[in-house]
Amino acid sequence: MARSGQDKKEQFELSLKGKDVPALTLDQKWYHLLGKVGDEDIRGLEKKLNELLKRQGKINTETREIKKVKRRLMDEIVSLMDEQQGGSDDAESKIAENKRLLKECNDKLDSYEDEMIELPRMIDSVNKQLLCITMEHCYETMQENTDDIEELEDWIRNIRIELKKNLIRKQEKEAKNHEIYKYMHDIFGADVVDLFDMRYNPEEKHPRTAEEVAAEKKAQEEKKDNG
């Protein structure tokens, strides 16, 4: 008994449990397979996944840049401490500003850290939803193609039977034409082609054997001698 669409969807979802699936929209083969599919659910998940991946990439890049800034600020603070101990008000002001900027960097990194914990989970969830609906689409496409293939196989099989029948009929009619031509040729000679307004010379389809040509030549010579 065939599974219902819901049963098949559940089967696909179960098959994905515990699997680490790469992001589909980063795979050119996925686009090649479904690039022109206009399904709204597929396109909606594709857009959502790309936005999450873009956000993840942006956070990763900014995190690296912020960490570079932090290292620079801390290095500057260390180098300014000697000046501060010497009573430099300017150094003290710069240290205070660097500490303020360091706090901003840490606050930003803390907010990114929480988001970077959640983003992979969201990406995996959306990616698996997209893969599941992709599997449904591919399953339906393959079922439709299989129906068409079976129908085409029946058509090809029937055409082959008809082709074989028509080839036999064609050969039979060519043989009959050759038989008639041969008989008329014996009576009228080569002029039979023009006399019967023939569209082709049957000898081109069924050329006479050397024995037939020799026999005809001999008959013509005997007829000439008798005449």
Contacts in CASP RR format, 6 or more apart in sequence:
PFRMAT RR
TARGET T0000
AUTHOR 0000-0000-0000
METHOD contacts of the structure
MODEL  1
MARSGQDKKEQFELSLKGKDVPALTLDQKWYHLLGKVGDEDIRGLEKKLN
ELLKRQGKINTETREIKKVKRRLMDEIVSLMDEQQGGSDDAESKIAENKR
LLKECNDKLDSYEDEMIELPRMIDSVNKQLLCITMEHCYETMQENTDDIE
ELEDWIRNIRIELKKNLIRKQEKEAKNHEIYKYMHDIFGADVVDLFDMRY
NPEEKHPRTAEEVAAEKKAQEEKKDNG
3 11 0 8 1.000
5 136 0 8 1.000
8 136 0 8 1.000
8 139 0 8 1.000
9 132 0 8 1.000
9 136 0 8 1.000
12 132 0 8 1.000
12 135 0 8 1.000
12 136 0 8 1.000
12 139 0 8 1.000
13 128 0 8 1.000
13 132 0 8 1.000
16 128 0 8 1.000
16 131 0 8 1.000
16 132 0 8 1.000
21 124 0 8 1.000
21 127 0 8 1.000
21 128 0 8 1.000
21 131 0 8 1.000
23 49 0 8 1.000
23 53 0 8 1.000
23 123 0 8 1.000
23 127 0 8 1.000
24 30 0 8 1.000
24 46 0 8 1.000
24 49 0 8 1.000
24 127 0 8 1.000
24 130 0 8 1.000
24 131 0 8 1.000
24 134 0 8 1.000
25 31 0 8 1.000
25 46 0 8 1.000
25 49 0 8 1.000
25 50 0 8 1.000
25 53 0 8 1.000
25 130 0 8 1.000
26 53 0 8 1.000
30 134 0 8 1.000
33 134 0 8 1.000
33 138 0 8 1.000
34 42 0 8 1.000
34 134 0 8 1.000
34 137 0 8 1.000
37 43 0 8 1.000
37 137 0 8 1.000
39 133 0 8 1.000
39 137 0 8 1.000
41 133 0 8 1.000
42 130 0 8 1.000
42 133 0 8 1.000
42 134 0 8 1.000
42 137 0 8 1.000
45 126 0 8 1.000
45 129 0 8 1.000
45 130 0 8 1.000
45 133 0 8 1.000
46 130 0 8 1.000
48 126 0 8 1.000
49 123 0 8 1.000
49 126 0 8 1.000
49 127 0 8 1.000
49 130 0 8 1.000
52 119 0 8 1.000
52 122 0 8 1.000
52 123 0 8 1.000
52 126 0 8 1.000
53 123 0 8 1.000
55 115 0 8 1.000
55 119 0 8 1.000
56 116 0 8 1.000
56 119 0 8 1.000
56 120 0 8 1.000
56 123 0 8 1.000
59 112 0 8 1.000
59 115 0 8 1.000
59 116 0 8 1.000
59 119 0 8 1.000
60 116 0 8 1.000
62 108 0 8 1.000
62 112 0 8 1.000
63 109 0 8 1.000
63 112 0 8 1.000
63 116 0 8 1.000
66 105 0 8 1.000
66 108 0 8 1.000
66 109 0 8 1.000
66 112 0 8 1.000
67 109 0 8 1.000
69 101 0 8 1.000
69 105 0 8 1.000
70 102 0 8 1.000
70 105 0 8 1.000
70 106 0 8 1.000
73 98 0 8 1.000
73 101 0 8 1.000
73 102 0 8 1.000
73 105 0 8 1.000
74 98 0 8 1.000
74 102 0 8 1.000
76 94 0 8 1.000
76 98 0 8 1.000
77 95 0 8 1.000
77 98 0 8 1.000
77 99 0 8 1.000
77 102 0 8 1.000
80 91 0 8 1.000
80 94 0 8 1.000
80 95 0 8 1.000
80 98 0 8 1.000
81 91 0 8 1.000
81 95 0 8 1.000
83 90 0 8 1.000
83 91 0 8 1.000
84 91 0 8 1.000
84 92 0 8 1.000
84 95 0 8 1.000
174 202 0 8 1.000
174 205 0 8 1.000
174 206 0 8 1.000
175 206 0 8 1.000
177 202 0 8 1.000
177 205 0 8 1.000
178 202 0 8 1.000
178 203 0 8 1.000
178 205 0 8 1.000
178 206 0 8 1.000
180 202 0 8 1.000
181 192 0 8 1.000
181 198 0 8 1.000
181 201 0 8 1.000
181 202 0 8 1.000
181 203 0 8 1.000
182 202 0 8 1.000
182 208 0 8 1.000
184 192 0 8 1.000
184 195 0 8 1.000
184 196 0 8 1.000
185 192 0 8 1.000
186 216 0 8 1.000
188 195 0 8 1.000
192 198 0 8 1.000
193 201 0 8 1.000
208 216 0 8 1.000
END
